[in-house]
Amino acid sequence: MVTGNQNTDRPDRLSAQRKTVDGIRFVTVQGEIDHTVKDTLTKALLSEDDTTAPLRIVADLSGVTFMDSSGINAFIAVHQQVNSPQGWLRIAGAQESVLHVLALVGVDTLIPCHPTVEQALNS
């Protein structure tokens, strides 16, 4: 498990904990996603060295209280990198305000959004 709290100005802004089980990366994100933490989010979703992305990723956003277009851009970039017949990115547990942002710009039609991590895994 890796914790990414790399924004030293306001370290409480974003926390991203990740673990990989059976080839699926689980990233639990808490806090606010904006332009100041976009790179931290992207690194948590992808590999440490940015050379080999995991094939399958579930991003648990149940602890995210705010997300702007920077988060949207990060998720789209990660989706484009892992999307293949064997690879995918799924979002789980997004709060209503975050889900609204995802739906407003149509990301929910590109990246499957599920109420729970379990539902994201079983879809």
N, C-alpha and C positions, 0 to 999 in steps of 0.2 A: 504494500500500500504506500502510495506517495501522496504527500500533502503539498499542494502548491499554494503558497501564500507569499508570492514574490513581489507584491506591490508594497514597498517599504514606506511610502508616504502614508498610506491608510491600509495597513495589513488586514483589517477586519472587513474590507470591501468584498473579498472573494476567497472562498476556500474550495479547493477541488481535491477530493480524495479519490484515488483510483486503485482498482485491483483487477486482475485478470484471472478468470476462472473458465476452464475448458475452451480457451481461445477467444473468449468474449471479454472485452474490456468494459468494466463498470466504472463510471465516473459519477461521483456524488458531488454536486455543486451546491454551494450555499453562498448567499450574499447577493450582490448586485453585479450585473454584467453590463459594462459600458466600455468605451474606448480605452480606458486606463488599464483594464484587465483582459482585454481581448486576446493578447498573446499568451497570457497565463492559461486561459481557457483552452486555446488551441493546442498548447503543449500538453495539457492534461489529457485531452482527447486523443492526441496522436502519441507517437513514441517519444521517449526521452531525447534521443539524438536526432529526431526529425527525419530519419532516413527510411525507416520501415514502419508504416502505419499498421495498426491492428486491422484485421479484416472486418470484425464485427464490434460495434460500440453501442452501449446503452448509456445515455446521459440522463441521470436522475436529477431533475430540476425542481424537486419538491421544496428545496430550501432556497430557491431563487426568488427574491422579492421584487426585482426590477431587471428589465432587459431592454436595451435600445438597439438601434440598427447595427451596432458593432457586433453584438451577440448573434444577430441574424446572419451577418456576413461570415462570422467564424463558423457557424453551423453549416452554412452552404458550402464553404470551402472544404470543410472536413467531409461532408457528404460527397462532394465531387471526387475527393481523393480516395475514399473507400468504397464507393458504389460500384458493384460488380455482381456477377451472378452469385458469388460466394460471400460478398461483403455488403455491409449495410451500417447505417447509423439510425438509431431510434431514440426518440425523446420520451421520457416517462415522468409522470407526476407533476407536470408544470402547473403552477398556480394559475387561477383564472386570469389575472392581469398579464402574465407572461404568455399564456395560451392565446389570449386576445391579440397580442403583438404578432405571434407566429401566424395566426389565422388571417390577420389584417393584410399581411404581405404575401400570403399564400404558401408559406414555408410548410404548413401542415399538410399540403398536398404533395410536397416533394419529399419531406422527411416524416415518416409515420410518428404520430404523437399518441401516447397511450396513458391512461389514468394511473397505472402502476408499473413498476419494474417487471413484475411477474407477467403482466399482459404484454409488455413489450417483448419479452423473451419468447412467449408462446404464439406470437402472431406470425 
